[in-house]
Amino acid sequence: MIYTITMNPALDRTIEVEGLVPEDANRILSDVRYAGGKGIDVSRVINELGGETIALGLVGGYTGFELEGRLINEGVLCDFTRISGETRTNIILVNKAEDVQYMLNAAGPRVTPAEIGLFFEKIRSIPPDADFVVISGSIPRGVSTKVYAQLITTLKAKGVEKVALDADGELLREGCKAGPFLIKPNLYEFRRLTGKAPKGPQEVMEESRKLMAEWGIQVVLVSMGAEGLLGVKGDEAYWAIPPKLKVVSAVGAGDATVAGFVQGFTQGLSFPECLRLAAAAGAAVVLTPGTELCHKRDVEEILPQVELKEL
Ligand code: TA6
């Protein structure tokens, strides 16, 4: 079984307006809601690709119930820890007239130490033979930036080998020190993590190898938007380039990339074929609005068009 961990889930609302006029009533044209937060998006995409996950995390309040209900309706198994605070709502505001969208991400509820303790009890119940555990996204208030390092150490002590981490800043840096199996920063997060500005896939590969040596990380995936996905594992390194597509909304493309890789890996695909599936899933997300994420039919159509370059 694959487990996803989202400590700061969000109800994602994509709100469309014709235009934005200051100091006047802007009528909402549409308001589409999905369960969200990065780990939850990974669960939704793996579900769409025909895989199965259990979504773990902290949810609370009426929004927490709505989020869980929407996930259950999509067919995703959930085993959330309930908190007293209200799960956040993130908004994607689409301004049709200017063909632009803005992502408004809330900080999330304040979580108590007792709720963190309860949550770690749930983490310790993950079986050692778990196929993969994906830890992804931001954290709510009241939680230490060392929490992902704690999660990774706790899981590895239980014998869970395959832990993937997708985060940013201090959370990612501290998490890396605990030696996760896989990290998937985007290029901006990678630059912040390395303090370097690598130009092109070759340099990204070289910097990735330094991270792997320093922290004992087995796989580094760096998503570079339309430029594709770079993947390094042992002495293998590939650059997966998806076809050029018209972007409707790229929100969640990074999560779909992680989902495609983890799904392929647990299916026993070779490293380059895992990268191809990851790149195809990430690319397919841009074809849909808001946080609808991707459709299996689009992923299957894009898959053979992904170009793989060995580095
Ligand atoms: O990547 C898309 C997404 O997961 C959305 O669901 C949205 O809720 C946001 O990212 C949450 O990201 P954050 O970094 O705030 O946890």
Boltz pocket constraint, residues with backbone or C-beta under 6 A from the ligand:
constraints:
  - pocket:
      binder: B
      contacts: [[A, 8], [A, 10], [A, 12], [A, 35], [A, 36], [A, 37], [A, 38], [A, 39], [A, 41], [A, 90], [A, 105], [A, 106], [A, 136], [A, 137], [A, 138], [A, 139], [A, 251], [A, 252], [A, 253], [A, 254], [A, 255], [A, 291]]
      max_distance: 6.0
